Amino acid sequence: MPFPPSVQTVTVTAGATGYRHPDGTPYSGVVRFTPTPARVVSAEYDTILVGTVNASLGASGGFSVALLATDAADFSPTGWTYRVDEEFTNAPGRSYCVRLPAAQPAVALPDLEAVTPSEGTPSDLGSSA
């Protein structure tokens, strides 16, 4: 289910060429994105984010997925991270954390720096009435 139009998201891709071996053969498998906080909430939309998003690699080793920005306006907590688990069937995988700030609405995962995991900072959302 897509996010409501007013929610700040970041489109994450595998980059222009996708995940590939040095000989050009594409990787296969899945990249999993798990928020480090147990849940992310919005006063307007209530709980909006729990659980893992799976991005399956296509035939060219690519993927594209829209994820909630880790500093999305009117959400709590703010400044949290996603844990990324690269689970390939034909290459070693790895796990690391990333931030997806709303200021960068489209990013290539291979270009992101790994960061220290964070559950973010709770923020006062006020009343939704």
C-alpha positions, 0 to 999 in steps of 0.5 A: 500500500503506498503512502498518502501523498503528503507523506515525505518518502525517499525512493531508494534504488540499486543505482544505474547499473544495479548490483553486479559482479565484476564480470557484469553478471547481476546479483539475485536476492533481496534487500530488506529495509527494517526501521530501527524503532519498533514503530513510527507514528503520525498524529494525522495517520496514526501508526504508519510504519512497522515491520520490514520492506523487502525489495527483490532484485530484478533480472538486471540486479536492480530494485526501486522502493519508496520508503518513509523518510527518517526525518519525515515531518509530523512523524515520531520519532525523528532521526532514526535509521533503517537496518539494511540486510542485503541477502543475495543468492549468488554473492555474500551479503551484509548488514548496515544502517542508513538514514534517508532524509527527506531532503534527498527524495531519491538515492542509490543505496550503493552511494549511501554511507553506513551510519550508527543505528538509531531509534531516533528522538521522540517528538511531540505530535500534538493532537490529531483532533 
